[in-house]
Structures are given as C-alpha cells and as structure tokens.
C-alpha cells in the first residue's frame, strides 16, 4: 500500500500518517497553514467539464471543511438521466435540484438514516452530473476528526468511506448547495501535483448500471474504502 507524501518534494521528513500508531494518531501530517500554502483554490470553471473528467481530476485534490482536511483518493461518477443509479435519473426534485444547476456546488444527501454523503456537481448548468467523494487521506485536523468519529483505530480508517469522511470533517446537509471555491467547505489543488496511477472499477453498493466502470481510485492507496 502506498501513501502520498508531498513533503518529499521539499523536505526529507517521512509522512507520519500511516507510519505512526495510537497513541500518536492525532499528529497532523500537515499544519493548516502549511496546507493552505501548498495548495491553491479550484476555480468554478474546473467543474464544468464532463462528470468523468471532473471525477478523475478530483483525485489528489484536497477537501477542506473549516480547519480539517483530507486528500481525495476515491470517487464515483454519476452521469445524469441515462444513468439509472444516479439521483438525477428521475429528473428535478427538491433534493436533486442543485445537480441541475451551475457546477462547483455541493450536493449532500442523507442515506440509510445515518450517513451524509458529499457529491460535487459537474457539467454545465442544466446538464446533470455529480461526483461522490468516497475516501480521503486525512491531512490536518486529525484530533477533531477522531472526536467526531469517536474512532480509536488507525488514521487510515478515519475517512475511508463516504459516510466516514463527512462525519470526520463535520460535513452535513447544512452545506447543501454551497460553492466549493470559497467558504468553509472547499476544494483545493496542490501547487506541485502528485504523481500516481488512476484505476477504474464498477461503483459500489448499487443495483442499476452496476457494471459501469465509474469508480475511480488512486491505485494502491492505503485509505481506499476497499
């Protein structure tokens, strides 16, 4: 299993996330200030591309909510009206309205009566498409993530699932429709881009269009959901 360390581009320090075990699990691999300095905001124009292109390009980006953050290592693309697994397949509803609007917004829904799931709206306005964020590598704010999750294990299990990552970062439906280029919930890209291999697989936990290879992962990363 691999774990990306941008620090090796500028520092000899090892990445601490997957090397240290409890009780050192609250050590942040990055300080918030360092992370902001090493990344730049994603403009809204980034999200207007095809849903698949946006999904693949989100891998390696950094998701922040307040002062907690993680790097995106797993996503799934949902393509709209022709994709029976997509919420947009049934058309515009009160819940899905944001998917049909301008790109670069947060689509957050509640599932199984217990989990919030964060999606990124893609495509131009009027063309539905979104990307489910499925897993993160925790980067900063680990102490707060542990408290929110009530987690006792390794940091690699903090945000390795769509419901886990929203709980870890404190993301809820209150952020539904939020712009992702500014504010408390936002996405940023490394100034020095990491190098990794992208693999695709069928999406997880669906029954319709289950064989479509629309799950994209950072191949071999230790923080994948499976």
SESELUM-71629 format. One line per field, with one value per residue (C-alpha): x, y, z; residue in one letter; residue number from 1. Coordinates in Angstrom, 2 decimals. Each point is the difference from the previous one (the first is absolute). Layout:
N
xx: c(X | ...)
yy: c(Y | ...)
zz: c(Z | ...)
res: c(a | ...)
n: c(NUM | ...)
This chain:
226
xx: c(0.00 | 1.21 | -0.62 | 0.81 | 2.40 | 0.39 | 2.56 | 2.57 | -0.03 | 1.38 | 0.92 | 1.69 | -2.58 | -2.02 | -3.77 | -1.25 | -3.59 | 0.35 | 3.24 | -1.13 | -2.49 | -2.05 | 0.57 | 1.71 | -3.04 | -0.86 | 3.21 | -0.82 | 2.12 | -0.57 | -0.79 | -2.94 | 2.24 | 2.47 | -2.84 | -1.50 | 3.43 | 0.62 | -3.37 | -2.12 | -3.80 | -1.77 | -1.90 | -3.64 | 1.03 | 1.74 | -3.39 | -1.66 | 1.74 | -1.58 | -0.83 | 2.58 | 2.73 | -0.85 | -0.04 | 3.45 | 1.39 | -1.28 | 2.33 | 2.92 | -1.87 | -0.47 | -3.44 | -0.23 | -2.77 | 0.93 | 3.46 | -0.27 | 1.13 | 0.76 | 1.21 | -2.45 | 1.07 | -3.30 | -3.03 | -2.99 | -1.58 | -3.79 | -1.01 | -3.54 | -3.13 | 1.47 | 1.58 | -2.66 | 2.24 | 0.08 | -2.41 | -0.48 | -1.44 | -3.54 | 0.33 | -0.11 | -1.28 | 0.45 | 2.91 | 1.73 | -0.58 | 3.60 | 1.30 | -1.77 | 1.41 | 3.43 | 3.07 | 2.33 | -2.73 | -0.41 | -2.76 | -0.40 | -2.60 | -0.91 | 0.13 | -0.97 | -1.32 | 3.51 | 2.53 | 0.50 | 1.61 | 1.86 | -0.20 | 1.56 | -2.25 | 1.60 | -0.98 | -1.48 | -3.24 | -2.98 | 2.07 | -0.14 | 3.10 | 1.75 | 2.96 | -0.30 | 3.05 | 0.63 | 3.28 | 2.64 | 3.51 | -0.18 | 2.46 | -0.81 | -2.44 | 0.36 | -0.81 | -3.39 | -0.57 | 0.61 | -2.41 | -2.75 | 0.34 | 0.61 | 2.68 | 2.72 | 1.86 | 2.56 | -0.28 | -0.41 | -3.48 | -1.14 | -1.41 | 0.07 | -3.68 | -2.54 | -1.83 | 3.22 | 1.59 | -2.99 | -0.20 | 3.76 | -0.07 | -3.31 | -1.77 | -3.81 | -2.97 | 0.36 | 2.67 | -2.41 | 0.47 | 3.16 | 2.52 | 3.19 | 2.41 | -0.44 | -1.44 | 0.37 | -0.42 | 2.36 | 2.33 | 3.61 | 2.75 | 3.68 | 2.33 | 2.36 | -2.23 | 0.53 | 0.70 | -2.09 | -1.88 | -3.77 | -1.99 | -3.71 | -2.44 | -3.78 | -1.75 | -0.71 | -3.35 | -2.31 | -2.33 | -0.62 | 2.80 | 2.12 | 2.58 | 0.84 | 3.68 | -0.62 | 1.81 | 3.42 | 2.74 | 3.57 | 1.31 | 1.53 | -0.74 | -0.37 | -3.05 | -2.36 | -3.40 | 0.83)
yy: c(0.00 | 3.50 | 3.31 | 3.23 | 2.41 | 3.35 | 0.79 | -2.07 | 2.64 | 2.60 | -1.74 | -3.27 | -0.69 | -3.20 | 0.15 | -0.73 | -0.93 | -3.71 | -0.57 | 0.97 | -2.00 | 1.11 | 1.79 | 2.23 | -0.13 | 3.68 | 1.30 | 2.04 | -0.81 | 3.63 | 3.13 | 1.99 | 2.94 | -2.24 | -1.67 | 3.29 | 1.16 | -3.17 | 0.07 | 2.38 | 0.29 | -1.88 | 2.51 | -0.61 | -0.57 | -3.22 | -1.62 | 0.81 | -2.86 | -3.43 | -1.87 | -2.70 | 2.57 | 1.83 | -3.26 | -1.03 | 3.50 | 0.16 | -2.83 | 1.52 | 3.23 | 1.20 | 0.29 | 2.43 | 0.77 | 2.71 | -1.12 | -3.74 | -1.36 | -3.14 | -0.93 | -1.62 | -3.56 | -1.59 | 1.31 | -1.21 | 1.73 | 0.18 | 1.06 | 1.30 | -1.03 | -3.04 | -1.34 | -1.90 | -0.02 | 3.82 | 2.04 | 2.27 | -2.90 | 0.83 | 3.68 | 3.15 | -0.38 | 2.11 | -2.24 | -0.15 | 3.58 | 1.03 | -2.72 | 1.75 | 3.40 | 1.58 | -2.18 | 0.16 | -0.34 | -2.54 | -2.59 | -1.65 | -2.63 | -2.25 | -3.78 | -3.04 | 2.35 | 0.61 | 1.28 | 3.26 | -0.38 | 2.80 | 0.38 | 2.61 | 1.37 | -0.20 | 0.90 | 3.27 | 1.28 | -2.03 | -3.14 | -2.19 | -1.75 | -0.37 | -1.69 | -1.84 | 0.45 | -3.47 | 0.16 | 2.40 | -0.17 | 2.15 | 2.90 | 2.48 | 0.32 | -3.68 | 0.61 | 1.46 | -2.80 | -2.64 | 1.77 | 0.32 | -3.65 | -1.31 | -2.02 | -1.96 | -1.61 | 0.97 | 3.36 | -1.91 | -1.03 | 3.52 | 0.99 | -3.12 | 0.07 | 2.63 | 0.07 | -0.15 | 2.97 | 2.31 | -0.89 | 0.46 | 3.45 | 1.06 | 0.32 | -0.08 | 0.90 | 3.55 | 0.36 | -1.12 | 2.26 | 1.67 | 1.32 | -2.03 | 2.74 | 2.04 | -0.11 | -2.64 | -2.98 | 0.11 | -1.92 | 0.89 | -1.39 | -0.51 | 2.57 | -2.91 | -2.78 | -3.54 | -2.86 | -3.16 | -2.57 | 0.22 | -3.23 | -0.43 | -2.60 | -0.44 | 2.19 | -1.38 | -0.82 | 0.63 | -2.29 | 2.01 | 0.46 | -1.94 | -1.02 | 3.52 | 0.71 | 3.38 | -0.42 | 1.63 | -0.59 | 0.91 | -3.48 | -1.74 | 2.79 | -1.16 | 2.20 | -1.50 | -1.20 | -3.53)
zz: c(0.00 | -0.78 | 1.63 | -1.76 | 1.65 | -1.65 | 2.68 | -1.82 | -2.73 | 2.40 | 3.25 | 1.01 | 2.72 | -0.32 | -0.25 | 3.51 | -0.77 | -0.70 | 1.91 | 3.47 | 2.05 | 3.01 | 2.33 | -2.61 | -2.29 | 0.52 | -1.57 | -3.10 | -3.06 | -1.04 | 1.97 | -1.32 | -0.90 | -1.86 | -1.89 | -1.15 | -1.11 | -2.02 | -1.83 | -2.05 | -0.41 | -2.77 | -2.18 | -0.86 | -3.62 | 1.13 | 0.66 | -3.36 | -1.82 | -0.47 | 3.19 | -0.73 | -0.63 | 3.20 | 1.96 | -1.20 | 0.53 | 3.59 | 1.01 | 1.87 | 0.77 | 3.57 | 1.63 | 2.90 | 2.46 | 2.48 | 1.23 | -0.73 | -3.34 | -1.96 | -3.45 | -2.41 | -0.89 | -1.15 | -1.90 | -2.01 | -3.01 | -0.44 | -3.49 | 0.04 | -1.85 | -1.77 | 3.18 | 1.95 | 3.08 | 0.04 | 2.11 | -3.01 | -2.02 | 1.17 | -0.85 | 2.10 | 3.56 | 3.11 | 0.99 | -3.39 | -1.16 | 0.65 | -2.38 | -2.89 | 0.91 | -0.46 | 0.59 | 2.97 | 2.64 | 2.78 | -0.29 | 3.40 | 0.81 | 2.92 | -0.46 | 2.09 | 2.68 | 1.30 | -2.59 | -1.86 | -3.44 | -1.79 | -3.77 | -2.26 | -2.76 | -3.47 | -3.58 | -1.21 | 1.53 | -1.20 | -0.67 | 3.13 | 1.24 | 3.32 | 1.65 | 3.32 | 2.22 | 1.43 | 1.92 | 1.29 | 1.37 | 3.19 | -0.09 | 2.76 | 2.89 | 0.96 | 3.68 | -0.94 | -2.51 | 2.68 | 2.34 | -2.60 | -1.05 | 3.54 | -1.73 | 1.81 | -2.90 | -2.60 | -1.83 | -3.25 | 1.20 | 0.88 | -3.38 | -2.20 | -0.92 | -1.10 | 3.34 | 2.00 | -1.74 | 0.43 | 3.68 | 0.43 | -1.61 | 1.54 | -3.37 | 0.11 | -2.18 | 1.32 | -2.70 | -2.75 | -3.02 | 1.33 | -2.50 | 0.20 | -1.07 | 3.18 | 3.49 | 2.72 | -2.35 | -2.95 | -2.27 | -0.78 | -2.22 | 0.83 | -1.54 | -0.70 | -1.31 | 1.29 | -2.38 | 0.32 | -2.04 | -0.40 | -0.16 | -0.76 | 1.32 | 0.15 | 2.55 | 3.46 | 1.60 | -2.95 | -1.97 | -3.20 | -2.54 | 2.46 | -2.58 | -1.18 | 0.88 | 1.61 | 3.31 | -0.24 | 2.54 | 0.79 | -0.72 | 3.01 | 2.48 | 3.59 | 0.70 | -2.58 | 1.20 | -1.23)
res: c(x | x | x | x | x | x | x | x | x | x | x | x | x | x | x | x | x | x | x | x | x | x | x | x | x | x | x | x | x | x | x | x | x | x | x | x | x | x | x | x | x | x | x | x | x | x | x | x | x | x | x | x | x | x | x | x | x | x | x | x | x | x | x | x | x | x | x | x | x | x | x | x | x | x | x | x | x | x | x | x | x | x | x | x | x | x | x | x | x | x | x | x | x | x | x | x | x | x | x | x | x | x | x | x | x | x | x | x | x | x | x | x | x | x | x | x | x | x | x | x | x | x | x | x | x | x | x | x | x | x | x | x | x | x | x | x | x | x | x | x | x | x | x | x | x | x | x | x | x | x | x | x | x | x | x | x | x | x | x | x | x | x | x | x | x | x | x | x | x | x | x | x | x | x | x | x | x | x | x | x | x | x | x | x | x | x | x | x | x | x | x | x | x | x | x | x | x | x | x | x | x | x | x | x | x | x | x | x | x | x | x | x | x | x | x | x | x | x | x | x | x | x | x | x | x | x)
n: c(1 | 2 | 3 | 4 | 5 | 6 | 7 | 8 | 9 | 10 | 11 | 12 | 13 | 14 | 15 | 16 | 17 | 18 | 19 | 20 | 21 | 22 | 23 | 24 | 25 | 26 | 27 | 28 | 29 | 30 | 31 | 32 | 33 | 34 | 35 | 36 | 37 | 38 | 39 | 40 | 41 | 42 | 43 | 44 | 45 | 46 | 47 | 48 | 49 | 50 | 51 | 52 | 53 | 54 | 55 | 56 | 57 | 58 | 59 | 60 | 61 | 62 | 63 | 64 | 65 | 66 | 67 | 68 | 69 | 70 | 71 | 72 | 73 | 74 | 75 | 76 | 77 | 78 | 79 | 80 | 81 | 82 | 83 | 84 | 85 | 86 | 87 | 88 | 89 | 90 | 91 | 92 | 93 | 94 | 95 | 96 | 97 | 98 | 99 | 100 | 101 | 102 | 103 | 104 | 105 | 106 | 107 | 108 | 109 | 110 | 111 | 112 | 113 | 114 | 115 | 116 | 117 | 118 | 119 | 120 | 121 | 122 | 123 | 124 | 125 | 126 | 127 | 128 | 129 | 130 | 131 | 132 | 133 | 134 | 135 | 136 | 137 | 138 | 139 | 140 | 141 | 142 | 143 | 144 | 145 | 146 | 147 | 148 | 149 | 150 | 151 | 152 | 153 | 154 | 155 | 156 | 157 | 158 | 159 | 160 | 161 | 162 | 163 | 164 | 165 | 166 | 167 | 168 | 169 | 170 | 171 | 172 | 173 | 174 | 175 | 176 | 177 | 178 | 179 | 180 | 181 | 182 | 183 | 184 | 185 | 186 | 187 | 188 | 189 | 190 | 191 | 192 | 193 | 194 | 195 | 196 | 197 | 198 | 199 | 200 | 201 | 202 | 203 | 204 | 205 | 206 | 207 | 208 | 209 | 210 | 211 | 212 | 213 | 214 | 215 | 216 | 217 | 218 | 219 | 220 | 221 | 222 | 223 | 224 | 225 | 226)
